[in-house]
Structure formats: structure tokens, C-alpha cells
């Protein structure tokens, strides 16, 4: 008797489709190593060529731009020369009213270091003296332009042996101003009297006067018409120098 054999279903071979999955490696190229193209970034060391910026030390060559030769641009000045033409006095200020400082003789040589505003008196260093003094330009032979020299203030030698004058007064009578003071007792050897430095107005001009006197009074001519007020200083004078001055209470015109 024949047996019916039901055919056993064979498993479907469809699972072999997984073999298609094994093909997928092809889309994963190992050439992804192309990221090594980042090695081009390592080329950035070429940017280290910015080290050329470190050449800025060449800028330090700028010191050569600041040569210290500029002092040579300031010319050395040759002081005017003077030679004494006749016997004369050198004084402590630019007027005959100042104390005698030295005797001058023909041929004495010196150089001009200062002047008064008008250039009529010169402040000089004579070769034979170790100090400066004033001489009238009229007694000197001058080589050079003294007006290129700056005007100089007189420097009076000081004395503390005696007092300045006291009771100083000034009285005006029209254009006359009488200045008076008390006598200062000095030894005969020291006594050189008194000195007044005054600025007065005469003929519309402001005039500087230096008066040396042994009296205890002096009369000035002082007019109206100047933009600056008249004034004066009074000193006691002894052979070594001057006391501190006393301001004269000058009356206005």
C-alpha cells in the first residue's frame, strides 16, 4: 500500500538575501583617509613666515635717525672784544654814580658779556680781572656787535656794616620832587655817602637816573605825561658795597 508522503516544506532560500549586505563594504572606501588632506593645514607653518615680522628689530635702526650731531647746529658765539682807549674807571653798575670797581688803562683787553638797554655801558670780563664790571662804551674800542648781547641787570655788592637810611620822605612842588632822609653815621674811611636809583618822567620820556651824593637830600625834575609812575630807591653806600634799598614814597604829579 502506497504511503502518501506529504512533502516537507523546504525552508525558503530567501534568507540568502543577506549576502547582499556583504556587498555594502564597497561604499565604505578606506580612502576616507583623505582627511589626511588636513596635512595641508600643517602647511600653515608657512604662516610662521610671519616671523618676518620679527624683523621689526630693523626698526631699531631708528637710533641712526636721531643723530646727536644737532649741537653742532648751534654756532659757538664769539663775544665782542674790547680794548681800553684811555684811562678810565670800571664800575659796579652802568653809570658814573656807581662805586669804582677797578682802574682801566689803555691797552687793557676784555670781552663783552652784557650791556644796558642802550648799549652805552658794557658789562665786561677784563683779562686782568677775576670779576666782571661795567665800563662806558665811549672809552673802549669794540670789535663785534654788542647789540647781539642781551641786556644785563647790575649786581651790586652787598654791605651789612651799616643801616639803610631812615625817615625817607619826598615832597612835590609842581615838577620838582625833593627827597630827604636822615644821616647814617659811618667811619670816615668807609663813608661813600648815598645813592638813589630813580625813574622819572622828563619831556614825555621815562628816564633812569643814578645819583651819588654825600648830602641827605636831592631834588629831581619829574613831570607828568609818562605811562609808568615815577619811583626811586635809596641806599647807604660804604666802600665795600650797598645796604638794602629803601623805596622812596614818590608823589604823583
ChimeraX attribute file (.defattr): number of C-alpha atoms within 10 A of each C-alpha:
attribute: neighborCount
match mode: 1-to-1
recipient: residues
	/A:1	3
	/A:2	4
	/A:3	5
	/A:4	6
	/A:5	6
	/A:6	6
	/A:7	6
	/A:8	6
	/A:9	6
	/A:10	6
	/A:11	7
	/A:12	7
	/A:13	7
	/A:14	7
	/A:15	8
	/A:16	9
	/A:17	9
	/A:18	9
	/A:19	9
	/A:20	8
	/A:21	9
	/A:22	9
	/A:23	9
	/A:24	9
	/A:25	9
	/A:26	8
	/A:27	7
	/A:28	8
	/A:29	8
	/A:30	9
	/A:31	8
	/A:32	8
	/A:33	9
	/A:34	9
	/A:35	9
	/A:36	10
	/A:37	9
	/A:38	10
	/A:39	10
	/A:40	10
	/A:41	10
	/A:42	10
	/A:43	10
	/A:44	10
	/A:45	10
	/A:46	10
	/A:47	10
	/A:48	10
	/A:49	10
	/A:50	10
	/A:51	10
	/A:52	9
	/A:53	10
	/A:54	9
	/A:55	10
	/A:56	10
	/A:57	9
	/A:58	9
	/A:59	8
	/A:60	10
	/A:61	10
	/A:62	10
	/A:63	9
	/A:64	8
	/A:65	8
	/A:66	9
	/A:67	9
	/A:68	9
	/A:69	8
	/A:70	8
	/A:71	9
	/A:72	8
	/A:73	7
	/A:74	8
	/A:75	7
	/A:76	8
	/A:77	6
	/A:78	9
	/A:79	17
	/A:80	18
	/A:81	20
	/A:82	23
	/A:83	19
	/A:84	21
	/A:85	17
	/A:86	15
	/A:87	14
	/A:88	16
	/A:89	19
	/A:90	25
	/A:91	22
	/A:92	23
	/A:93	23
	/A:94	23
	/A:95	18
	/A:96	17
	/A:97	18
	/A:98	22
	/A:99	23
	/A:100	15
	/A:101	17
	/A:102	17
	/A:103	11
	/A:104	20
	/A:105	15
	/A:106	13
	/A:107	14
	/A:108	17
	/A:109	19
	/A:110	22
	/A:111	21
	/A:112	24
	/A:113	20
	/A:114	25
	/A:115	26
	/A:116	20
	/A:117	13
	/A:118	9
	/A:119	17
	/A:120	14
	/A:121	19
	/A:122	29
	/A:123	29
	/A:124	23
	/A:125	20
	/A:126	21
	/A:127	12
	/A:128	10
	/A:129	11
	/A:130	8
	/A:131	11
	/A:132	22
	/A:133	24
	/A:134	28
	/A:135	28
	/A:136	19
	/A:137	17
	/A:138	13
	/A:139	19
	/A:140	22
	/A:141	15
	/A:142	18
	/A:143	13
	/A:144	14
	/A:145	11
	/A:146	20
	/A:147	14
	/A:148	11
	/A:149	17
	/A:150	13
	/A:151	17
	/A:152	14
	/A:153	13
	/A:154	15
	/A:155	10
	/A:156	15
	/A:157	12
	/A:158	13
	/A:159	16
	/A:160	12
	/A:161	12
	/A:162	17
	/A:163	17
	/A:164	18
	/A:165	22
	/A:166	14
	/A:167	9
	/A:168	16
	/A:169	16
	/A:170	16
	/A:171	15
	/A:172	17
	/A:173	11
	/A:174	11
	/A:175	14
	/A:176	14
	/A:177	21
	/A:178	16
	/A:179	21
	/A:180	20
	/A:181	17
	/A:182	14
	/A:183	17
	/A:184	16
	/A:185	11
	/A:186	16
	/A:187	8
	/A:188	8
	/A:189	8
	/A:190	14
	/A:191	17
	/A:192	20
	/A:193	19
	/A:194	24
	/A:195	21
	/A:196	23
	/A:197	20
	/A:198	20
	/A:199	19
	/A:200	24
	/A:201	24
	/A:202	15
	/A:203	11
	/A:204	13
	/A:205	15
	/A:206	18
	/A:207	13
	/A:208	13
	/A:209	15
	/A:210	17
	/A:211	15
	/A:212	20
	/A:213	14
	/A:214	14
	/A:215	12
	/A:216	15
	/A:217	16
	/A:218	16
	/A:219	13
	/A:220	15
	/A:221	14
	/A:222	25
	/A:223	20
	/A:224	18
	/A:225	14
	/A:226	14
	/A:227	10
	/A:228	12
	/A:229	15
	/A:230	21
	/A:231	18
	/A:232	19
	/A:233	17
	/A:234	26
	/A:235	21
	/A:236	26
	/A:237	29
	/A:238	23
	/A:239	14
	/A:240	16
	/A:241	19
	/A:242	25
	/A:243	22
	/A:244	18
	/A:245	17
	/A:246	17
	/A:247	16
	/A:248	19
	/A:249	15
	/A:250	20
	/A:251	16
	/A:252	14
	/A:253	16
